[in-house]
């Protein structure tokens, strides 16, 4: 499924969270190595309620962001943190376009997850990688960890920015 999205739309998709720094970080990472907007990102989706299985071919536009803001976030955060923030942005866009799901809150300490999704409070674990080589291992590790402690539904979103691709999966 082809999807066009502006990074600034994240605040409308998930209105309970603050997105300003995450959006700027995403523009910095997606525009790395001199890439020009709009940016392409493929997210494989598995089992998302209201969507099922498929690939979101996202065309991501950073329109509305100042270059000064993007440069400031690059000076503020180290590359691994920028990658993690960008992974949150990709997860947010993926959840919204794969069934209209909303990230609503941060997960409680001890749940081993990052966020809560929808009114059902499904857990969401997000991981970002700069290289493709460890994508599947990162996904499996998070999937097994959440599956071992969670009896309800949960999402795992693992993305990498070398190719740029990722996976968003749901387990009921």
Steps between C-alpha positions, in 0.01 A plus 500: 500500500644838399476769767603865485554659837646818645711464813303783657182290472623282788363751750153456347528120472607465864382819675576384855879510444754774431662459159714808432841348577405160361393660171822702474707190580315306230572771243868490599533120477287452187686785329840364598771442240359785292167330421244742364134505603259347471650195669395142428450237767355147469334355808389136492187460715391169650171436675401861571133520603300669227780452246637147514816436300667710234763760436460871550708681237527835677602820329595730787507877458677721758308808382456763767822426689768764516854400415611679817279273712635187330859623545434578868372148569808358322722705733298394806481121459755234417429283192359199694241723670405659167449148358273405792295819468461440128389142565222639721390727214495207255303288749251783545446541126477124453247446777280779373503386138465131588160521663472846656676405823607767750798511732338631817751489785837383617500141631542435869844415630553126514288417195813490279311707243514863397140611442134410531285484185126562469247481781584131537846605628685258277872522567732638233872432492699713253860447390708685245817384329739685275592181311298220349722219630335457840139586416357148525692421817373818665142418401522142627651609831223752567226265377616221733545733799150649471345162417650346814342754735191621317172313468320783317572656164822679420684665211866483410643752255862466392641726230836560337622792297768349278247378242243662659251231602331356804244265645191569707335189642207442734431196716154458651 
